[in-house]
Amino acid sequence: MKVLIVLTSHDRLGDTGRETGFWLEELAAPYYRFKDSGADPVIASPKGGRPPLDPKSNEPDFRTDETRRFEDDPEAMAALEHSVRLDTVSVDDFDAVFYAGGHGPLWDLAEDHVSIRLIETTSRAGKPLALVCHAPGVLRHAVDPDGAPLVEGRRVTGFTNGEEEAVGLTEVVPFLVEDELKRLGADYSKTGDWLPYVLTDGLLVTGQNPASSGPAADALLALIAETGEGRA
């Protein structure tokens, strides 16, 4: 069983001069959920190579057992250092796709035609797809076979307006995930800020924030088992 983990390649937080990228917990927690279940996680990014890490995600207050395990794991660090280019990936080679968040995806993956095609192809192939925190925002241009927004009428969640306000980036990000999902006609819901919250609608899994990344990975694994997509 193989699971593709998609990370951002974008490293700048708008015009602030500050660095951004992927959020470490949102990679590490799913990575080990997949690894420990016997799956083979493969990391990809638009540019390939070492994706940029949001430095804030590695500050002491945001480190977890999984992030420490990841940084102490030579195999995991090598997989991150040599992420595959997203345009070389075929959905046929994977059983499911997981998008990690961080602010970076709002700039690159949300507008990346390769990523949009990957999401649409995954959906049309009947394979599970999960996105957490800011990553549900990358669904903004994905459509179903009839041309309607992929999230229209779907139960979804993602980083809340309140959470964005709490980190002081409401006026920095190109769009607010909560507002965008609602604009697209999604049935958006949320729980309290920073609490784990995961929704599954068909083969689409969304998580609200970093604390939701591990549970979202568990939900994705459950879907793989239910659909019988997993390969030995």
C-alpha positions, 0 to 999 in steps of 0.5 A: 500500500502506497500513500502520496504525501503532498507538501508545498514548495512555497517559502515566503509569507506574502510580502512580510519577508518572513519564511513559511512552508509546510507545517512539520506536525502535519507531515510527521503525524500522518507519515508515521500513521501510514508507516506504522500501518504498513503503508509506504509513504512517498513525499512529493512537492511541486519543485521536488527536493527539500520542501521548505519548512515553516520555521515556526512549526519547529519551535518548542511549543509546536514540537510533538513526539512525532516531529521529534521522531521524524527528525531523528529518523534518517529514512524519513529525513532522506525522503523529505530531502529528496521529495519527488517532483509532483509532475512526475507522479501518477495516481495509478501508483498510489492507493490514496493521497494526503495533503499536508498544510502550513501556509505555503499551499495557499500560494502554490498548490492552490494555483498549481495546475499539476496539483489540481489535476492530481486532485481531480484524477484521484477523485475520479479514480475513486481513491481516498483523498485527505487534506488538513489545516490550510490544505483544504484551500487547494481544492478551490479550483478542483472540479467534478466531471460536470465542472462544478466545484469538487467541494460543492455540497460536500461536508468539509472543514479546514483552518478557521477564520478565527485560527487565522486571526489568532496567528495574525495572518488574516490580511497576509494570506491570499484567501481565507480557507473557511471563506473560500470553502463556503464560497464554493458551496461546501457544507463547511463546519468547525469546532473550537480553535486548535481542537482536533476535528475531522470530517469524512464525506465519501472518499474526501477527508478534511481536517481543521488544523495541525492537531487534526492531521493524525486523526485525518490520516487514520480516517484515510487509512480507514477509507483505504481498508473500506474501499479495498484499494490497499495493495499488499 
